[in-house]
Amino acid sequence: PKGARVCFASNATDALNTLILGLLGPGDHVVTTRLEHNSVLRPLNHLQASLGIKVDQVPFDRPDLSIPAGSKPFLPPKPVR
């Protein structure tokens, strides 16, 4: 990797916060699940409240962790990035 693309963090939560807060901006859309770790959901909720990014949480009602058939409405018609 190029030196400009390397980031050191004190721990995984710090690294996730740095990535999420630095990558997302107004008008972005994130699709995640309710199974996501709190260190991901908290910065997403913060950005949703402060910058208005759209955050959709796909519900899971089965123990096998596969993507439910009803998830398609959450996905954009074409990739954003």
C-alpha positions as CSV (number, residue, x, y, z in Angstrom):
1,P,0.0,0.0,0.0
2,K,1.0,3.6,-0.6
3,G,2.0,5.5,2.5
4,A,-0.8,8.0,2.0
5,R,-3.3,5.1,2.5
6,V,-2.0,3.8,5.8
7,C,-3.6,4.9,9.0
8,F,-2.6,3.7,12.5
9,A,-5.2,3.7,15.3
10,S,-5.0,2.9,19.0
11,N,-7.7,0.2,18.7
12,A,-10.4,-1.2,16.5
13,T,-13.1,1.2,17.7
14,D,-10.9,4.2,17.0
15,A,-10.0,2.8,13.5
16,L,-13.7,2.3,12.7
17,N,-14.7,5.8,13.9
18,T,-11.9,7.3,11.9
19,L,-12.9,5.4,8.7
20,I,-16.6,6.0,9.0
21,L,-16.4,9.7,10.0
22,G,-13.8,10.3,7.3
23,L,-15.5,8.4,4.5
24,L,-19.1,9.4,4.6
25,G,-20.7,12.7,3.9
26,P,-24.0,14.5,3.1
27,G,-26.2,12.5,0.7
28,D,-24.5,9.2,1.3
29,H,-26.5,6.0,1.9
30,V,-25.4,3.2,4.2
31,V,-27.1,-0.2,4.4
32,T,-26.2,-2.2,7.5
33,T,-27.9,-4.7,9.8
34,R,-29.0,-4.6,13.4
35,L,-26.3,-7.2,14.0
36,E,-23.6,-4.6,13.4
37,H,-21.3,-3.8,16.3
38,N,-22.0,-0.7,18.4
39,S,-18.7,0.8,17.3
40,V,-20.1,1.0,13.8
41,L,-23.7,1.9,14.6
42,R,-22.9,4.9,16.9
43,P,-20.9,6.9,14.3
44,L,-23.5,6.0,11.7
45,N,-26.3,7.4,14.0
46,H,-24.2,10.5,14.7
47,L,-23.7,11.1,10.9
48,Q,-27.4,10.5,10.3
49,A,-28.3,13.2,12.9
50,S,-25.6,15.7,12.0
51,L,-25.1,15.4,8.2
52,G,-28.3,13.7,7.2
53,I,-26.8,10.6,5.7
54,K,-29.4,7.8,5.1
55,V,-28.9,4.7,7.2
56,D,-31.0,1.7,6.6
57,Q,-30.8,-1.3,8.9
58,V,-31.8,-4.6,7.3
59,P,-33.8,-6.6,9.9
60,F,-32.8,-10.2,10.7
61,D,-35.3,-12.6,12.1
62,R,-33.5,-15.9,11.5
63,P,-30.5,-17.4,13.4
64,D,-28.6,-18.4,10.2
65,L,-27.4,-14.8,9.5
66,S,-28.2,-15.0,5.8
67,I,-29.5,-11.9,4.0
68,P,-33.3,-12.0,4.2
69,A,-35.3,-12.0,1.0
70,G,-36.9,-8.7,1.9
71,S,-33.6,-6.8,1.8
72,K,-33.7,-5.8,-1.8
73,P,-35.7,-2.6,-1.2
74,F,-32.9,-1.2,0.9
75,L,-30.3,-1.5,-1.9
76,P,-29.9,1.3,-4.4
77,P,-30.6,0.5,-8.1
78,K,-26.9,1.0,-9.0
79,P,-23.7,1.2,-6.9
80,V,-22.9,4.7,-5.7
81,R,-19.1,4.3,-5.5
